[in-house]
Amino acid sequence: GDRAPPLTGDLDDDDFDDEGEGQGELIAFGGPGGVKFLEALLPRLNPRRGEVHWTDFAADWELPMCQRTRDFLRDAAGRCGLRCEVTYLAKAGPSVAKRQFRIAVDFRVEPLSS
């Protein structure tokens, strides 16, 4: 399919096409660098075919909606002038700590003006 290899390490120009758009699917993980990563990635992602696979952690009481994670992604996209559409969100395996779960989130972005 139309997929790029997962990102490992820093973003560089090889991860993007001549117009500065991401080459399709990228895999990302939450954490302290998450905001910086999203602010670098999202403006360059092709909104017609790009999708981000995001991993975060959620307490059992946050499931199934995980509003904190949704708000984090929405706010990061908004700072880039984009709207975030979550297409998938679910627990990713068993508990990783007492009442804590890893969650997987797939989302797309589109310009706020559309």
Backbone bond lengths (Angstrom), bond angles and torsions (degrees), N, CA, C in turn:
res aa  C-N    CA-C-N  psi(-1)  N-CA   C-N-CA  omega(-1)  CA-C   N-CA-C  phi
1 G - - - 1.434 - - 1.516 111.60 -
2 D 1.292 114.89 -166.99 1.466 123.39 -177.06 1.523 108.59 -91.36
3 R 1.335 117.78 72.97 1.458 121.18 -174.47 1.511 111.55 -127.69
4 A 1.306 114.72 145.17 1.456 121.21 172.69 1.516 107.73 -99.98
5 P 1.322 118.17 156.95 1.461 118.60 176.15 1.525 110.40 -66.92
6 P 1.343 117.04 154.21 1.467 119.47 177.65 1.520 111.11 -57.92
7 L 1.337 115.97 147.46 1.466 120.30 175.79 1.509 109.63 -72.19
8 T 1.296 116.47 135.19 1.459 121.53 170.76 1.516 105.80 -133.11
9 G 1.297 117.37 125.61 1.452 120.57 -177.94 1.512 111.39 85.25
10 D 1.333 115.89 -150.64 1.458 121.98 -175.03 1.525 111.79 -80.99
11 L 1.338 115.37 152.94 1.454 120.73 171.53 1.517 108.94 -69.72
12 D 1.321 117.42 138.18 1.451 120.23 171.59 1.518 108.66 -142.04
13 D 1.327 116.72 175.38 1.452 120.82 -173.79 1.520 113.35 -64.09
14 D 1.337 119.24 -21.34 1.459 120.83 177.88 1.522 112.47 -67.04
15 D 1.331 117.81 -17.36 1.451 121.67 179.88 1.522 112.53 -82.89
16 F 1.344 117.66 -2.46 1.455 121.91 -173.40 1.523 110.48 -133.56
17 D 1.347 116.34 156.89 1.458 120.31 179.01 1.527 110.91 -85.18
18 D 1.344 116.72 -174.86 1.466 121.29 -175.43 1.523 113.66 -63.04
19 E 1.325 117.95 -25.24 1.465 120.67 177.71 1.521 111.94 -89.02
20 G 1.325 117.32 3.97 1.460 120.69 179.53 1.510 112.89 80.15
21 E 1.343 117.61 20.54 1.455 120.46 -179.76 1.517 109.56 -101.56
22 G 1.337 115.71 143.30 1.453 121.30 178.19 1.517 110.71 -61.42
23 Q 1.312 115.78 151.49 1.460 121.63 -174.51 1.521 113.77 -87.05
24 G 1.301 119.69 24.65 1.459 119.82 177.46 1.499 111.19 122.44
25 E 1.307 117.10 -116.05 1.449 122.84 -170.89 1.523 111.24 -94.89
26 L 1.321 116.71 130.47 1.457 122.00 176.60 1.518 108.50 -129.53
27 I 1.305 116.95 148.98 1.456 121.68 -179.85 1.517 108.72 -110.55
28 A 1.337 116.60 131.19 1.462 121.01 -176.80 1.517 109.78 -136.46
29 F 1.314 116.20 157.92 1.451 122.38 179.49 1.515 110.10 -126.35
30 G 1.330 116.89 144.86 1.453 121.75 178.00 1.520 110.90 -71.02
31 G 1.316 115.78 -178.08 1.455 120.67 -179.86 1.510 110.05 131.91
32 P 1.333 116.93 -174.38 1.460 120.46 -176.51 1.528 113.83 -57.96
33 G 1.321 118.00 -32.35 1.457 120.35 179.46 1.515 113.32 -88.18
34 G 1.325 117.33 4.77 1.458 121.11 -175.21 1.516 114.42 -59.79
35 V 1.330 117.35 -43.35 1.464 120.69 -179.18 1.524 109.76 -63.98
36 K 1.318 116.76 -47.90 1.471 120.94 -179.96 1.527 110.50 -60.76
37 F 1.315 116.04 -42.95 1.459 120.63 179.20 1.529 110.82 -61.20
38 L 1.334 117.11 -49.41 1.460 120.37 -179.09 1.520 111.97 -63.16
39 E 1.321 117.26 -40.88 1.461 119.76 -179.47 1.529 111.65 -67.11
40 A 1.331 118.36 -24.97 1.462 121.42 174.76 1.527 111.24 -81.96
41 L 1.310 116.44 -37.97 1.461 122.02 -173.88 1.528 113.97 -81.26
42 L 1.318 117.42 -51.03 1.464 120.77 -168.12 1.523 114.99 -57.89
43 P 1.337 120.28 -42.63 1.464 118.21 179.66 1.533 113.32 -64.32
44 R 1.316 117.01 -19.70 1.465 121.30 -176.76 1.521 112.50 -99.08
45 L 1.320 118.24 -4.26 1.460 122.42 -177.52 1.522 109.96 -79.66
46 N 1.302 116.95 134.81 1.458 121.31 178.48 1.524 109.24 -72.44
47 P 1.343 119.10 113.70 1.462 120.49 -176.55 1.525 113.84 -69.87
48 R 1.326 117.96 -14.79 1.469 119.93 -179.94 1.525 112.04 -80.16
49 R 1.325 118.19 -26.35 1.457 119.03 -177.15 1.525 113.69 -143.03
50 G 1.312 117.94 0.19 1.452 120.62 -176.94 1.520 112.31 -84.15
51 E 1.318 115.54 143.80 1.452 121.98 176.92 1.524 107.84 -143.76
52 V 1.317 116.16 141.19 1.461 121.59 178.80 1.520 108.30 -110.06
53 H 1.315 116.20 135.19 1.463 123.38 173.62 1.527 105.64 -104.86
54 W 1.323 117.01 110.55 1.459 123.68 -173.30 1.521 108.97 -110.95
55 T 1.314 116.85 141.03 1.463 122.12 176.33 1.516 108.75 -119.01
56 D 1.328 115.77 136.05 1.458 121.28 179.15 1.521 107.83 -143.91
57 F 1.311 116.46 -178.21 1.457 122.37 174.88 1.515 108.43 -119.95
58 A 1.325 116.05 146.93 1.460 121.11 -179.81 1.523 108.89 -142.48
59 A 1.332 114.65 143.82 1.464 120.16 173.80 1.519 108.56 -75.02
60 D 1.319 116.29 157.00 1.467 119.64 -178.15 1.524 112.44 -57.57
61 W 1.338 117.31 -33.14 1.463 119.79 -178.61 1.533 112.62 -73.07
62 E 1.350 117.79 -15.12 1.473 121.04 178.04 1.530 112.19 -82.31
63 L 1.310 116.07 -20.24 1.467 121.36 -178.48 1.531 110.70 -74.70
64 P 1.292 121.62 147.07 1.452 126.75 4.63 1.542 113.55 -94.35
65 M 1.323 118.89 -8.85 1.468 120.84 -172.85 1.525 113.48 -76.80
66 C 1.344 118.04 -33.63 1.469 122.24 179.59 1.527 110.75 51.60
67 Q 1.325 116.19 53.01 1.458 121.33 -174.71 1.526 112.84 -61.74
68 R 1.326 117.82 -34.16 1.476 120.34 178.58 1.527 110.53 -60.39
69 T 1.323 116.57 -44.98 1.462 120.67 178.50 1.521 111.05 -66.31
70 R 1.332 117.28 -43.61 1.468 120.99 177.88 1.536 110.30 -59.41
71 D 1.335 116.99 -43.38 1.469 120.89 179.51 1.527 111.08 -64.29
72 F 1.337 116.69 -41.27 1.464 121.69 178.64 1.525 110.61 -58.92
73 L 1.325 116.85 -47.70 1.466 121.12 -179.42 1.527 111.11 -67.91
74 R 1.337 116.93 -41.82 1.469 121.16 178.70 1.526 110.58 -61.54
75 D 1.333 116.78 -44.59 1.465 120.78 -178.83 1.530 111.41 -66.55
76 A 1.339 117.31 -40.85 1.466 120.27 178.11 1.528 110.18 -63.25
77 A 1.314 117.13 -43.45 1.469 120.78 178.33 1.524 110.32 -64.36
78 G 1.320 116.96 -42.72 1.459 121.21 -179.68 1.518 112.59 -60.24
79 R 1.342 116.67 -38.89 1.472 119.86 177.64 1.524 111.56 -64.07
80 C 1.325 116.67 -20.04 1.469 121.90 178.44 1.529 111.55 -99.12
81 G 1.333 117.58 7.51 1.458 120.97 -178.96 1.516 113.30 75.05
82 L 1.333 116.33 27.25 1.455 121.56 -176.16 1.527 111.38 -124.94
83 R 1.307 115.18 156.28 1.463 122.95 173.35 1.530 106.53 -104.58
84 C 1.332 116.41 139.06 1.461 122.87 -178.41 1.523 109.16 -104.78
85 E 1.332 116.60 128.72 1.462 121.70 175.47 1.525 108.32 -115.90
86 V 1.330 116.92 110.07 1.457 121.12 177.19 1.527 107.67 -75.65
87 T 1.326 116.25 123.41 1.464 120.61 -178.58 1.527 112.07 -103.46
88 Y 1.336 117.13 -16.40 1.461 121.28 -179.77 1.519 108.06 -159.14
89 L 1.333 116.54 138.58 1.460 121.53 175.74 1.525 107.59 -153.66
90 A 1.331 116.82 124.83 1.464 120.43 -178.91 1.516 110.35 -160.62
91 K 1.341 115.76 161.22 1.458 120.65 170.81 1.514 108.17 -61.01
92 A 1.321 115.54 144.01 1.464 121.09 179.07 1.525 108.50 -117.51
93 G 1.298 115.91 76.40 1.456 120.65 177.74 1.514 113.74 100.39
94 P 1.327 115.83 -171.95 1.465 121.20 -178.39 1.525 111.97 -73.96
95 S 1.311 116.11 174.00 1.458 122.74 178.33 1.531 109.92 -57.10
96 V 1.351 115.51 136.79 1.469 120.09 178.59 1.524 111.45 -96.32
97 A 1.308 116.96 -15.29 1.458 124.49 176.62 1.533 105.62 -161.67
98 K 1.306 115.90 174.11 1.456 118.68 -178.46 1.533 110.47 -55.70
99 R 1.329 116.05 115.33 1.463 124.48 176.65 1.527 113.73 63.21
100 Q 1.343 117.07 21.14 1.472 122.38 179.75 1.522 109.67 -121.08
101 F 1.337 115.55 138.10 1.455 121.36 -178.86 1.524 110.42 -131.42
102 R 1.320 115.25 148.64 1.458 121.14 168.83 1.525 105.34 -82.47
103 I 1.333 116.66 138.34 1.459 120.76 176.58 1.521 109.44 -122.11
104 A 1.315 115.07 149.81 1.461 122.36 176.19 1.527 107.53 -111.60
105 V 1.328 115.30 133.95 1.461 121.47 -179.44 1.520 108.27 -131.43
106 D 1.314 116.42 127.94 1.461 121.34 170.69 1.518 106.60 -107.24
107 F 1.343 116.11 136.49 1.461 118.45 176.63 1.512 111.33 -149.36
108 R 1.330 113.99 157.08 1.464 123.25 176.00 1.516 107.90 -119.59
109 V 1.310 116.40 161.35 1.466 120.71 175.90 1.523 109.40 -126.52
110 E 1.328 114.76 154.75 1.466 122.08 173.32 1.512 107.37 -145.86
111 P 1.322 117.52 155.29 1.470 120.01 179.69 1.521 111.60 -59.65
112 L 1.332 117.22 141.76 1.458 121.05 177.66 1.525 111.89 -60.93
113 S 1.311 117.43 -28.54 1.470 121.43 -175.88 1.512 113.53 -76.52
114 S 1.337 118.90 -10.60 1.483 119.24 -177.90 1.500 112.15 -85.81
